[in-house]
Amino acid sequence: MSAPTNTRSVTAHVPVDLADRIDEIATRLERSKNWIVRQALADWLDQEEERNRLTREALVDVDVGHVIDHQAISEWAESLSTDSPLPAPR
């Protein structure tokens, strides 16, 4: 991640054990605590945005009827621990 040209400070109170973990990782990676927190926050935001995109995509599938019957999923899941697992339902 390149250093942004425009920045803004964000303050958050975190539990001491979390702050200690940040300190430990910053030392191990020879990076600043600021870098660790910025990297972690950027990664988390990317993950949340992807989760939101996938949820919206799944809801479109539901709206158009692209769903798999619950019973079919249950039977498939139960078969996974047998000698003859069923193919994944589609």
VOBA-1610 file (N, C-alpha, C; in pm, whole numbers, padded with zeros to 5 digits, always signed):
BEGIN
Met+00086-00117+00000Met+00000+00000+00000Met+00090+00122+00000Ser+00071+00212-00095Ser+00152+00333-00099Ser+00099+00434+00002Ala+00186+00520+00047Ala+00146+00622+00144Ala+00051+00720+00078Pro-00064+00741+00137Pro-00160+00836+00078Pro-00108+00978+00092Thr-00142+01064-00004Thr-00098+01203+00002Thr-00186+01283+00097Asn-00313+01250+00104Asn-00404+01316+00198Asn-00440+01215+00306Thr-00422+01252+00429Thr-00455+01161+00539Thr-00541+01233+00641Arg-00602+01155+00725Arg-00683+01207+00835Arg-00663+01113+00953Ser-00648+01166+01067Ser-00628+01086+01187Ser-00763+01032+01235Val-00763+00904+01273Val-00882+00840+01329Val-00841+00780+01463Thr-00915+00810+01566Thr-00882+00762+01699Thr-00977+00651+01739Ala-00921+00547+01799Ala-01005+00437+01848Ala-00946+00385+01979His-01031+00357+02072His-00988+00294+02196His-00996+00144+02174Val-00885+00075+02201Val-00881-00070+02183Val-00839-00135+02314Pro-00879-00259+02336Pro-00836-00329+02458Pro-00683-00338+02463Val-00630-00337+02583Val-00485-00340+02603Val-00423-00461+02535Asp-00488-00577+02542Asp-00428-00697+02480Asp-00417-00681+02328Leu-00512-00613+02266Leu-00505-00588+02123Leu-00393-00489+02090Ala-00381-00386+02171Ala-00273-00289+02151Ala-00137-00356+02169Asp-00127-00447+02265Asp-00002-00521+02286Asp+00032-00607+02164Arg-00069-00669+02106Arg-00047-00751+01987Arg+00000-00665+01870Ile-00056-00544+01858Ile-00012-00452+01753Ile+00135-00416+01775Asp+00170-00387+01898Asp+00310-00356+01932Asp+00403-00470+01893Glu+00364-00593+01929Glu+00447-00710+01900Glu+00467-00729+01749Ile+00359-00716+01673Ile+00370-00736+01529Ile+00451-00623+01465Ala+00430-00502+01511Ala+00507-00389+01458Ala+00657-00411+01481Thr+00692-00459+01599Thr+00833-00486+01629Thr+00885-00598+01540Arg+00809-00706+01530Arg+00853-00821+01452Arg+00871-00785+01304Leu+00779-00705+01250Leu+00785-00668+01109Leu+00871-00544+01083Glu+00918-00483+01192Glu+00995-00359+01181Glu+00916-00253+01105Arg+00792-00239+01143Arg+00700-00139+01086Arg+00643-00057+01201Ser+00588+00058+01166Ser+00526+00141+01270Ser+00389+00083+01307Lys+00345+00117+01428Lys+00210+00076+01469Lys+00107+00136+01375Asn+00132+00258+01331Asn+00043+00324+01236Asn+00029+00240+01108Trp+00140+00188+01056Trp+00137+00107+00934Trp+00056-00021+00957Ile+00076-00085+01073Ile+00004-00209+01105Ile-00146-00183+01108Val-00187-00079+01179Val-00330-00049+01192Val-00389-00009+01057Arg-00317+00071+00980Arg-00367+00113+00848Arg-00383-00010+00757Gln-00285-00099+00758Gln-00291-00220+00676Gln-00408-00310+00718Ala-00423-00329+00848Ala-00531-00414+00900Ala-00667-00355+00866Leu-00681-00225+00881Leu-00809-00160+00850Leu-00841-00168+00702Ala-00742-00145+00617Ala-00764-00154+00472Ala-00805-00295+00433Asp-00737-00395+00489Asp-00771-00534+00457Asp-00912-00568+00505Trp-00948-00523+00624Trp-01081-00552+00678Trp-01189-00484+00592Leu-01164-00360+00553Leu-01261-00290+00468Leu-01278-00361+00334Asp-01168-00405+00275Asp-01177-00480+00149Asp-01261-00606+00168Gln-01238-00676+00278Gln-01312-00799+00307Gln-01462-00770+00325Glu-01493-00664+00397Glu-01634-00629+00419Glu-01702-00587+00288Glu-01631-00514+00204Glu-01688-00474+00075Glu-01713-00596-00013Glu-01621-00693-00011Glu-01640-00816-00088Glu-01758-00897-00033Arg-01768-00905+00100Arg-01881-00976+00162Arg-02013-00912+00120Asn-02016-00779+00119Asn-02137-00708+00079Asn-02170-00735-00067Arg-02068-00734-00155Arg-02090-00762-00297Arg-02145-00902-00317Leu-02086-01000-00248Leu-02133-01138-00261Leu-02275-01156-00207Thr-02307-01085-00099Thr-02443-01092-00045Thr-02544-01035-00144Arg-02511-00919-00203Arg-02602-00861-00303Arg-02618-00953-00424Glu-02508-01016-00466Glu-02512-01110-00578Glu-02600-01230-00544Ala-02587-01281-00421Ala-02668-01396-00379Ala-02816-01359-00372Leu-02846-01238-00326Leu-02985-01196-00319Leu-03048-01185-00458Val-02970-01146-00557Val-03021-01144-00695Val-03054-01286-00738Asp-02966-01382-00706Asp-02993-01523-00738Asp-03124-01569-00675Val-03146-01532-00549Val-03270-01570-00481Val-03389-01506-00551Asp-03376-01379-00584Asp-03488-01309-00650Asp-03528-01373-00782Val-03431-01429-00857Val-03464-01490-00986Val-03487-01641-00973Gly-03483-01692-00850Gly-03516-01833-00829Gly-03401-01930-00843His-03277-01881-00848His-03160-01969-00854His-03123-02011-00712Val-03197-02108-00660Val-03175-02157-00524Val-03171-02309-00525Ile-03116-02365-00420Ile-03112-02511-00404Ile-03198-02546-00284Asp-03281-02646-00300Asp-03373-02690-00196Asp-03298-02731-00069His-03349-02687+00044His-03286-02717+00173His-03274-02867+00196Gln-03377-02940+00162Gln-03375-03086+00181Gln-03262-03150+00100Ala-03241-03102-00022Ala-03134-03156-00106Ala-02997-03129-00043Ile-02980-03011+00012Ile-02854-02977+00079Ile-02834-03064+00202Ser-02939-03082+00281Ser-02929-03164+00402Ser-02892-03308+00368Glu-02956-03364+00266Glu-02926-03502+00227Glu-02782-03515+00178Trp-02737-03416+00100Trp-02599-03417+00051Trp-02502-03408+00168Ala-02527-03315+00261Ala-02437-03297+00376Ala-02429-03423+00460Glu-02543-03486+00483Glu-02543-03610+00562Glu-02470-03722+00490Ser-02471-03722+00358Ser-02406-03828+00282Ser-02253-03817+00284Leu-02201-03700+00319Leu-02056-03679+00314Leu-01980-03769+00412Ser-02045-03812+00517Ser-01977-03898+00615Ser-02003-04047+00587Thr-02059-04078+00471Thr-02086-04218+00434Thr-01984-04265+00331Asp-01992-04394+00299Asp-01903-04451+00198Asp-01944-04411+00057Ser-02069-04363+00040Ser-02118-04324-00092Ser-02176-04183-00087Pro-02090-04080-00081Pro-02144-03943-00076Pro-02216-03909-00206Leu-02323-03832-00191Leu-02400-03785-00307Leu-02324-03672-00376Pro-02348-03654-00506Pro-02288-03536-00571Pro-02351-03409-00515Ala-02274-03303-00518Ala-02325-03175-00467Ala-02447-03133-00547Pro-02554-03091-00479Pro-02674-03046-00550Pro-02646-02919-00630Arg-02714-02906-00741Arg-02697-02787-00827Arg-02830-02725-00855
//
